[in-house]
């Protein structure tokens, strides 16, 4: 294996992906497998992540799963435009850019259900687009915030460039001063607060939220500042606090939920979902049978009549991973829930077979029974899991690198959060299934241990009670036979002594007896 790794590493260095991307991807796939087989899971995952980035770059991959397409890490500007066009959200991005260019739309509240693609729209569509725009003769500077613990310091670091000292009021004063300077130098600042429902979990007291609302009001009074709030539709009622209760937002006439402020982002209709799948797979030359696309859309829309973009991406990514391109293959592989389950299994497997149980438990800790994604520190997670620091770091690194978990920079310690609400239920169900499988396996192993002891007992009994020993050995053999199949390798049998006991006992009997039994 070491020689194979050396040869593949050399091939990787000497092959230019732009000239032969298909060969380059195959080299990476082989290299990743060799590292994994040797138990070098971090290196294996690093190669896998790089392989996926190459696949995105050269459009060998259609679906992104739970991940975000990033200008910095994955694909070029032209490809971002292609992906956004294919994602079915191009019109929404055009609408938002148009709103930002108008003085009567200083505040926009984007709302939609969980999994509808708000974060994708903002982080992989709107922000890259704004970075290339000139609006009202101004360069545009989008500022994104997704974590609200210590939000004043986070904004200061992003807008001013350093974490400003002083109390909260002083910090906010410095931020507003910088925003005024941005306007004076022909820069339009767009403050984007994504996953804004997290703000309400972080600050449950109204007086805590009033400070933020006042800051937003002050920002909206500046000519060169626009504000976007993005949150789940089941939390928008919190914003009624801004309708002359905790604060008076005159800029929107104290009607923050009016049609002039709200921008609703809905799930895909079935025709939209079909068009998105066809366009994405066409770009990546991942041809799906038309009948498969029809059935896939039907299954994705089974609950509500609409298709959640996040679920489309996860299921599509797993279809692509498994090479499922026909309706027959899809039906043989199970329903969409099975595909989501196998998608999660693949990420957990990347952490290594030895860490599977711990990895599922860690993911479970990042969920709760309210279908939410609590933010947990490394210390909080480690206190529950009995794991060495080395293995714990490996699991976190792979989960973060897989885009399944966010690593959130914070003081005094980083936090970790599941990337999406949509994954909470599948993870909780999958852990329950894993633990049931573990219970069955342990029961199987205990039964095997019992049969192992019985096999040796029958051999000891044969000297004194040969007939009783023979009957008992036959019963034990039948019990062992019931625990395996005809295709089970001998090395995987839960016990060996029953297999040895019967031939030894029968070997002392007349040949016809043995032949009849066998």
C-alpha positions as CSV (number, residue, x, y, z in Angstrom):
1,X,0.0,0.0,0.0
2,X,2.8,2.5,0.8
3,X,4.3,2.0,-2.6
4,X,0.9,2.5,-4.2
5,X,0.4,5.7,-2.2
6,X,3.8,6.9,-3.3
7,X,3.0,6.2,-7.0
8,X,-0.4,7.9,-6.8
9,X,1.0,11.0,-5.0
10,X,3.6,11.3,-7.7
11,X,0.9,10.9,-10.4
12,X,-1.2,13.5,-8.6
13,X,1.7,16.0,-8.7
14,X,2.6,15.3,-12.3
15,X,-1.0,15.4,-13.7
16,X,-2.6,18.8,-14.5
17,X,-6.4,18.6,-13.9
18,X,-7.2,21.1,-16.6
19,X,-5.7,18.9,-19.3
20,X,-7.2,15.6,-18.1
21,X,-9.7,16.2,-15.2
22,X,-11.2,12.7,-15.5
23,X,-7.8,10.9,-15.0
24,X,-7.0,13.3,-12.2
25,X,-10.2,12.6,-10.4
26,X,-9.6,8.8,-10.7
27,X,-6.1,9.2,-9.2
28,X,-7.6,11.1,-6.3
29,X,-10.3,8.5,-5.7
30,X,-7.7,5.6,-5.7
31,X,-5.4,7.6,-3.4
32,X,-8.2,8.4,-1.0
33,X,-9.2,4.7,-0.8
34,X,-5.6,3.6,0.0
35,X,-5.3,6.1,2.8
36,X,-8.7,5.0,4.2
37,X,-7.8,1.3,4.1
38,X,-4.6,2.1,6.1
39,X,-6.7,3.9,8.8
40,X,-5.3,7.4,7.8
41,X,-8.8,8.9,7.9
42,X,-7.7,12.5,8.1
43,X,-5.6,12.2,4.9
44,X,-8.3,10.2,3.2
45,X,-10.8,12.8,3.9
46,X,-8.5,15.6,2.8
47,X,-8.1,13.9,-0.6
48,X,-11.8,13.3,-0.8
49,X,-12.6,17.0,-0.2
50,X,-10.0,18.0,-2.8
51,X,-11.5,15.5,-5.2
52,X,-15.0,17.0,-4.8
53,X,-13.6,20.5,-5.3
54,X,-12.1,19.4,-8.6
55,X,-15.4,17.8,-9.6
56,X,-17.2,21.0,-8.9
57,X,-14.7,23.1,-10.7
58,X,-14.8,21.0,-13.9
59,X,-18.6,20.4,-13.6
60,X,-18.2,16.6,-13.0
61,X,-20.6,16.9,-10.0
62,X,-24.2,18.2,-10.2
63,X,-25.4,18.3,-6.6
64,X,-23.7,19.9,-3.6
65,X,-25.5,18.1,-0.8
66,X,-25.7,20.2,2.4
67,X,-22.6,22.3,1.4
68,X,-22.4,25.8,0.2
69,X,-20.8,26.8,-3.1
70,X,-18.1,29.2,-2.2
71,X,-16.3,31.7,-4.4
72,X,-13.2,31.4,-2.3
73,X,-12.9,27.6,-2.2
74,X,-14.6,25.9,-5.0
75,X,-15.6,27.4,-8.3
76,X,-14.9,30.4,-10.5
77,X,-17.2,33.4,-10.9
78,X,-18.7,32.2,-14.2
79,X,-19.5,28.8,-12.7
80,X,-21.2,30.5,-9.8
81,X,-23.4,32.3,-12.3
82,X,-24.1,29.0,-14.0
83,X,-24.9,27.2,-10.8
84,X,-27.2,30.0,-9.6
85,X,-29.0,30.0,-12.9
86,X,-29.5,26.2,-12.6
87,X,-30.5,26.4,-9.0
88,X,-33.8,28.1,-9.9
89,X,-33.0,31.1,-7.7
90,X,-31.7,33.6,-10.3
91,X,-34.9,35.6,-10.3
92,X,-34.8,35.9,-6.5
93,X,-31.2,37.3,-6.6
94,X,-32.2,39.8,-9.3
95,X,-35.2,40.9,-7.2
96,X,-32.9,41.4,-4.1
97,X,-30.3,43.3,-6.1
98,X,-33.0,45.6,-7.5
99,X,-34.4,46.2,-4.0
100,X,-31.0,47.1,-2.6
101,X,-30.7,49.7,-5.4
102,X,-33.9,51.5,-4.2
103,X,-34.2,54.0,-1.4
104,X,-37.7,52.9,-0.5
105,X,-36.4,49.4,0.3
106,X,-33.8,50.1,3.0
107,X,-34.9,47.0,4.9
108,X,-35.7,43.6,3.5
109,X,-36.8,40.6,5.6
110,X,-36.3,37.3,3.7
111,X,-38.5,34.5,5.2
112,X,-39.2,31.0,4.2
113,X,-39.5,27.5,5.6
114,X,-36.5,25.5,6.9
115,X,-34.6,24.0,4.0
116,X,-35.9,26.4,1.4
117,X,-32.4,27.7,0.6
118,X,-32.1,31.1,2.3
119,X,-28.5,30.7,3.2
120,X,-27.6,29.3,-0.2
121,X,-29.3,32.3,-1.8
122,X,-27.4,34.8,0.3
123,X,-24.0,33.2,0.7
124,X,-23.6,31.6,-2.7
125,X,-25.7,33.9,-4.8
126,X,-26.4,37.4,-3.5
127,X,-23.1,38.1,-1.8
128,X,-20.9,37.0,-4.8
129,X,-23.2,39.0,-7.1
130,X,-23.1,42.2,-4.9
131,X,-19.3,42.0,-4.8
132,X,-19.3,42.5,-8.6
133,X,-22.0,45.2,-8.6
134,X,-21.9,49.0,-8.8
135,X,-25.1,50.4,-7.3
136,X,-26.0,54.1,-7.5
137,X,-22.3,54.8,-8.5
138,X,-21.1,53.0,-5.3
139,X,-19.1,49.9,-4.7
140,X,-21.0,47.4,-2.7
141,X,-19.7,45.9,0.5
142,X,-21.8,43.0,1.9
143,X,-21.3,42.2,5.6
144,X,-22.6,38.8,6.7
145,X,-23.4,37.7,10.2
146,X,-24.7,34.2,11.1
147,X,-23.7,33.9,14.8
148,X,-25.2,36.3,17.3
149,X,-23.4,35.6,20.5
150,X,-21.1,38.6,20.8
151,X,-22.6,40.2,17.7
152,X,-21.2,43.7,18.5
153,X,-17.6,42.4,18.5
154,X,-18.2,40.3,15.4
155,X,-19.6,43.2,13.4
156,X,-16.7,45.4,14.6
157,X,-14.1,42.9,13.4
158,X,-15.8,42.7,10.0
159,X,-16.7,46.3,9.4
160,X,-13.8,48.1,11.2
161,X,-11.2,45.4,10.8
162,X,-10.4,44.9,14.5
163,X,-12.2,43.9,17.7
164,X,-12.8,47.3,19.3
165,X,-12.5,47.6,23.0
166,X,-14.9,49.4,25.3
167,X,-18.5,48.7,26.3
168,X,-21.3,47.8,23.9
169,X,-22.5,51.3,23.4
170,X,-19.0,52.6,22.5
171,X,-18.4,49.7,20.1
172,X,-21.7,50.3,18.2
173,X,-20.8,54.0,18.0
174,X,-17.5,53.1,16.3
175,X,-19.3,50.8,13.9
176,X,-21.8,53.5,12.9
177,X,-18.9,56.0,12.4
178,X,-17.2,53.5,10.0
179,X,-20.5,53.0,8.1
180,X,-20.8,56.8,7.6
181,X,-17.2,56.9,6.4
182,X,-18.0,54.1,3.9
183,X,-20.8,56.2,2.6
184,X,-18.6,59.3,2.3
185,X,-16.2,57.2,0.1
186,X,-18.8,55.9,-2.3
187,X,-19.3,52.5,-0.6
188,X,-22.7,51.0,-0.1
189,X,-22.8,48.6,2.9
190,X,-25.3,45.8,3.0
191,X,-25.7,44.3,6.4
192,X,-26.9,40.7,6.0
193,X,-28.1,38.9,9.1
194,X,-28.6,35.3,8.1
195,X,-30.3,32.6,10.2
196,X,-31.7,35.4,12.3
197,X,-33.9,33.1,14.3
198,X,-30.8,32.2,16.2
199,X,-30.7,35.7,17.6
200,X,-33.9,35.1,19.5
201,X,-32.5,31.9,21.0
202,X,-29.4,33.7,22.1
203,X,-31.2,36.7,23.6
204,X,-34.5,35.6,25.1
205,X,-35.0,38.8,27.1
206,X,-36.7,41.8,25.3
207,X,-34.3,44.3,26.8
208,X,-31.4,42.4,25.3
209,X,-33.0,42.6,21.8
210,X,-33.8,46.3,22.1
211,X,-30.1,47.1,21.8
212,X,-29.9,45.3,18.5
213,X,-33.1,46.9,17.2
214,X,-31.9,50.4,18.1
215,X,-28.7,49.6,16.2
216,X,-30.6,48.6,13.1
217,X,-32.7,51.7,13.3
218,X,-29.5,53.8,13.5
219,X,-28.1,52.0,10.5
220,X,-31.2,52.5,8.4
221,X,-31.0,56.2,9.0
222,X,-27.7,56.3,7.1
223,X,-28.0,56.9,3.3
224,X,-25.5,54.2,2.2
225,X,-26.6,51.3,4.4
226,X,-29.2,48.6,3.6
227,X,-30.2,45.8,6.0
228,X,-31.3,42.3,5.2
229,X,-32.7,39.9,7.8
230,X,-33.2,36.3,6.8
231,X,-35.1,33.9,9.1
232,X,-37.5,31.0,9.1
233,X,-41.1,32.0,8.5
234,X,-42.2,30.5,11.9
235,X,-40.2,33.1,13.7
236,X,-41.1,36.3,11.9
237,X,-43.7,37.1,14.6
238,X,-40.8,38.1,16.8
239,X,-40.2,41.0,14.5
240,X,-43.5,42.6,15.6
241,X,-41.5,43.9,18.5
242,X,-40.2,46.5,16.1
243,X,-43.7,47.8,15.4
244,X,-43.6,50.6,18.0
245,X,-43.2,48.1,20.9
246,X,-39.6,47.6,21.8
247,X,-38.6,50.1,19.1
248,X,-40.2,52.4,16.5
249,X,-39.0,51.7,13.0
250,X,-40.2,54.8,11.2
251,X,-38.3,53.9,8.0
252,X,-40.9,51.1,7.4
253,X,-43.8,53.0,9.0
254,X,-43.8,50.6,12.0
255,X,-45.0,47.8,9.7
256,X,-42.0,45.5,9.4
257,X,-44.1,42.6,8.1
258,X,-45.6,44.6,5.2
259,X,-45.4,43.4,1.7
260,X,-42.8,46.2,1.0
261,X,-40.5,44.7,3.6
262,X,-41.1,40.9,3.4
263,X,-39.6,38.9,0.6
264,X,-40.9,35.3,0.7
265,X,-38.7,32.5,-0.5
266,X,-40.8,29.4,-1.2
267,X,-40.0,25.8,-1.9
268,X,-39.8,24.6,-5.5
269,X,-43.0,23.7,-7.3
270,X,-42.8,20.3,-9.0
271,X,-42.1,21.7,-12.5
272,X,-39.4,24.0,-11.0
273,X,-37.8,21.1,-9.2
274,X,-37.8,19.0,-12.4
275,X,-36.2,21.9,-14.3
276,X,-33.5,22.4,-11.7
277,X,-32.6,18.7,-11.7
278,X,-32.5,18.6,-15.5
279,X,-30.3,21.7,-15.7
280,X,-27.9,20.7,-12.9
281,X,-27.4,17.2,-14.3
282,X,-27.0,18.5,-17.9
283,X,-24.2,20.8,-16.8
284,X,-22.4,18.0,-15.0
285,X,-23.2,15.4,-17.8
286,X,-24.8,13.2,-15.1
287,X,-27.7,11.9,-17.2
288,X,-30.7,10.7,-15.3
289,X,-33.5,8.6,-16.9
290,X,-36.6,10.8,-17.5
291,X,-38.7,8.3,-15.6
292,X,-36.3,8.6,-12.6
293,X,-36.6,12.4,-12.5
294,X,-40.4,12.1,-12.6
295,X,-40.5,9.6,-9.7
296,X,-37.8,11.5,-7.8
297,X,-39.8,14.8,-7.9
298,X,-42.9,13.0,-7.0
299,X,-41.3,11.4,-4.0
300,X,-39.7,14.7,-2.9
301,X,-43.0,16.4,-3.1
302,X,-45.0,13.6,-1.4
303,X,-45.5,15.4,1.9
304,X,-46.4,19.0,0.9
305,X,-46.8,19.0,-2.9
306,X,-43.6,21.1,-3.0
307,X,-39.9,20.2,-3.1
308,X,-37.5,21.5,-0.4
309,X,-34.2,22.6,-2.1
310,X,-32.0,21.2,0.7
311,X,-33.6,17.8,0.4
312,X,-33.3,17.8,-3.4
313,X,-29.6,18.5,-3.0
314,X,-29.0,15.8,-0.4
315,X,-30.9,13.1,-2.3
316,X,-29.4,14.2,-5.6
317,X,-25.9,14.1,-4.1
318,X,-26.4,10.5,-2.9
319,X,-27.8,9.4,-6.2
320,X,-24.7,10.8,-7.8
321,X,-22.4,9.2,-5.3
322,X,-24.0,5.8,-5.9
323,X,-24.2,6.2,-9.6
324,X,-28.0,5.7,-9.6
325,X,-29.3,6.9,-13.0
326,X,-32.3,4.7,-13.8
327,X,-35.7,4.3,-12.1
328,X,-35.0,0.6,-11.5
329,X,-31.8,1.3,-9.6
330,X,-33.6,4.0,-7.6
331,X,-36.4,1.7,-6.6
332,X,-33.9,-1.1,-5.7
333,X,-32.0,1.3,-3.5
334,X,-34.9,2.4,-1.3
335,X,-36.9,5.6,-0.9
336,X,-35.6,9.1,-0.4
337,X,-35.3,8.6,3.4
338,X,-32.9,5.7,2.7
339,X,-30.8,8.0,0.4
340,X,-30.6,10.7,3.1
341,X,-29.6,8.0,5.7
342,X,-26.9,6.7,3.4
343,X,-25.7,10.3,2.8
344,X,-25.2,10.8,6.5
345,X,-23.7,7.3,6.8
346,X,-21.0,8.2,4.3
347,X,-19.9,11.2,6.3
348,X,-19.8,9.2,9.5
349,X,-17.9,6.4,7.8
350,X,-15.3,9.0,6.7
351,X,-14.4,9.3,10.4
352,X,-13.4,5.7,10.5
353,X,-15.3,2.5,11.5
354,X,-13.8,2.7,15.0
355,X,-15.4,6.1,15.6
356,X,-18.9,5.4,14.1
357,X,-20.8,5.2,17.3
358,X,-19.1,8.2,18.8
359,X,-19.7,10.2,15.7
360,X,-23.4,9.5,15.7
361,X,-23.5,10.5,19.4
362,X,-21.7,13.7,18.7
363,X,-24.2,14.6,15.9
364,X,-27.0,13.7,18.2
365,X,-25.7,16.2,20.8
366,X,-25.9,18.9,18.1
367,X,-29.7,18.3,18.0
368,X,-32.5,18.5,20.5
369,X,-36.1,17.2,20.8
370,X,-37.5,20.6,19.6
371,X,-36.0,19.9,16.2
372,X,-33.4,22.7,16.8
373,X,-29.6,22.9,16.4
374,X,-28.1,24.0,19.7
375,X,-24.7,25.6,19.6
376,X,-22.2,23.5,21.6
377,X,-18.6,24.2,22.6
378,X,-15.9,21.6,22.2
379,X,-15.7,21.3,26.0
380,X,-19.5,20.6,26.2
381,X,-19.2,17.9,23.6
382,X,-16.1,16.3,25.0
383,X,-17.6,16.1,28.5
384,X,-20.2,13.7,27.2
385,X,-18.1,11.6,24.9
386,X,-15.4,9.3,26.2
387,X,-12.8,9.9,23.4
388,X,-9.1,10.7,23.1
389,X,-8.4,14.4,22.1
390,X,-6.8,13.1,18.9
391,X,-9.9,11.1,17.8
392,X,-12.2,13.9,19.0
393,X,-10.3,16.5,16.8
394,X,-10.4,14.1,13.9
395,X,-14.2,13.7,14.0
396,X,-14.8,17.4,14.4
397,X,-12.4,18.2,11.5
398,X,-14.2,15.8,9.2
399,X,-17.7,16.8,10.2
400,X,-16.8,20.5,9.6
401,X,-15.0,19.7,6.4
402,X,-18.0,17.8,5.1
403,X,-20.2,20.9,5.7
404,X,-22.4,18.9,8.0
405,X,-21.3,21.0,11.0
406,X,-20.4,24.7,11.3
407,X,-17.3,25.7,13.3
408,X,-18.1,29.1,14.8
409,X,-15.3,31.3,15.9
410,X,-16.0,32.6,19.4
411,X,-14.4,33.6,22.7
412,X,-13.2,32.0,24.9
413,X,-13.9,28.8,22.9
414,X,-15.2,27.9,19.4
415,X,-18.7,26.6,19.0
416,X,-20.1,23.8,16.8
417,X,-23.6,23.7,15.2
418,X,-25.3,21.4,12.8
419,X,-25.5,23.0,9.4
420,X,-29.3,22.7,8.9
421,X,-32.5,22.1,10.8
422,X,-33.6,19.6,8.1
423,X,-30.9,17.2,9.3
424,X,-32.1,17.1,12.9
425,X,-34.8,14.5,12.5
426,X,-32.8,12.1,10.2
427,X,-29.8,12.2,12.6
428,X,-32.0,11.4,15.6
429,X,-33.7,8.6,13.8
430,X,-30.4,7.2,12.4
431,X,-28.8,7.1,15.9
432,X,-31.8,5.2,17.2
433,X,-31.5,2.8,14.4
434,X,-27.7,2.5,15.0
435,X,-28.2,1.7,18.6
436,X,-30.9,-0.9,17.7
437,X,-28.4,-2.5,15.3
438,X,-25.8,-2.4,18.0
439,X,-28.2,-4.1,20.5
440,X,-29.0,-6.8,18.0
441,X,-25.3,-7.4,17.2
442,X,-24.5,-7.6,20.9
443,X,-27.3,-10.1,21.4
444,X,-26.0,-12.1,18.4
445,X,-22.5,-12.1,19.9
446,X,-23.8,-13.2,23.3
447,X,-25.8,-16.0,21.7
448,X,-22.6,-17.0,19.8
449,X,-20.6,-17.0,23.0
450,X,-23.2,-19.3,24.5
451,X,-23.1,-21.7,21.6
452,X,-19.3,-21.7,21.8
453,X,-19.4,-22.8,25.4
454,X,-22.0,-25.5,24.6
455,X,-19.9,-26.9,21.8
456,X,-17.0,-27.5,24.2
457,X,-19.4,-29.0,26.8
458,X,-20.7,-31.5,24.3
459,X,-17.2,-32.7,23.5
460,X,-16.5,-33.2,27.2
461,X,-19.8,-35.1,27.7
462,X,-19.2,-37.5,24.8
463,X,-16.9,-39.8,26.8
464,X,-19.6,-40.5,29.4
465,X,-22.9,-39.9,27.5
466,X,-22.2,-40.2,23.8
467,X,-25.8,-40.3,22.6
468,X,-26.9,-37.3,24.7
469,X,-23.8,-35.4,23.6
470,X,-24.6,-36.2,19.9
471,X,-28.2,-35.0,20.2
472,X,-27.2,-31.8,22.1
473,X,-24.4,-31.1,19.5
474,X,-27.0,-31.4,16.7
475,X,-29.3,-29.0,18.4
476,X,-26.4,-26.6,19.0
477,X,-25.4,-27.0,15.3
478,X,-29.0,-26.1,14.2
479,X,-29.0,-23.0,16.5
480,X,-25.7,-21.9,14.9
481,X,-27.1,-22.6,11.4
482,X,-30.1,-20.3,12.1
483,X,-27.8,-17.4,13.0
484,X,-25.9,-17.4,9.6
485,X,-26.7,-17.7,5.9
486,X,-25.3,-20.0,3.3
487,X,-23.1,-17.1,2.1
488,X,-21.7,-16.2,5.5
489,X,-17.9,-16.7,5.5
490,X,-16.6,-19.2,8.2
491,X,-14.6,-16.4,9.7
492,X,-17.7,-14.4,10.4
493,X,-19.5,-17.2,12.3
494,X,-20.4,-16.2,15.9
495,X,-19.0,-19.6,17.2
496,X,-16.6,-22.3,16.0
497,X,-16.8,-25.1,18.6
498,X,-20.2,-26.4,17.4
499,X,-18.7,-26.8,13.9
500,X,-15.8,-28.8,15.4
501,X,-17.8,-30.8,17.9
502,X,-20.2,-32.5,15.4
503,X,-17.6,-33.9,13.1
504,X,-15.5,-35.1,16.0
505,X,-18.4,-36.9,17.6
506,X,-19.7,-38.3,14.3
507,X,-16.2,-39.4,13.4
508,X,-16.5,-42.1,16.1
509,X,-19.7,-43.5,14.7
510,X,-20.3,-45.8,11.8
511,X,-19.9,-44.2,8.4
512,X,-23.6,-44.6,7.3
513,X,-24.7,-42.6,10.3
514,X,-22.3,-39.8,9.5
515,X,-23.3,-39.7,5.9
516,X,-27.0,-39.7,6.7
517,X,-26.6,-36.7,9.0
518,X,-24.4,-34.7,6.6
